Amino acid sequence: MIPIQDLLHRIQWDTAFGNAAFMIGYYDRVEGKIILVPFRRVHLARGEHFSFDVEMDERGTCMVPFHRVREVWRNGELIWKRDAKNAGAARHRSR
């Protein structure tokens, strides 16, 4: 599976591939569910290898670690999904 950072950068820089409606689904620990946001609200900082910022409607921006991304949708089709097994392993390794 392609690393999420590589996929997000491809969406950002590959005009042929990125010319679509993308949604990024990340796990929000406070709400306990996956939050979907349009890619146009995602801000990737050059040189950042840990996280990205998401514009929130009334709450300003929030920082999302790359490991919290669970899904990527392109024109309504799921094109990338982090399986629960790998997400759990990453969570246990960081403890």
Sequence and secondary structure as in RCSB ss.txt:
>XXXX:A:sequence
MIPIQDLLHRIQWDTAFGNAAFMIGYYDRVEGKIILVPFRRVHLARGEHFSFDVEMDERGTCMVPFHRVREVWRN
GELIWKRDAKNAGAARHRSR
>XXXX:A:secstr
   HHHHHHHHHH HHHHSS EEEEEEETTTTEEEEEEGGGEE  TT  SEEEEEETTTEEEEEEGGGEEEEEET
TEEEEE  HHHHHHHHHHT 
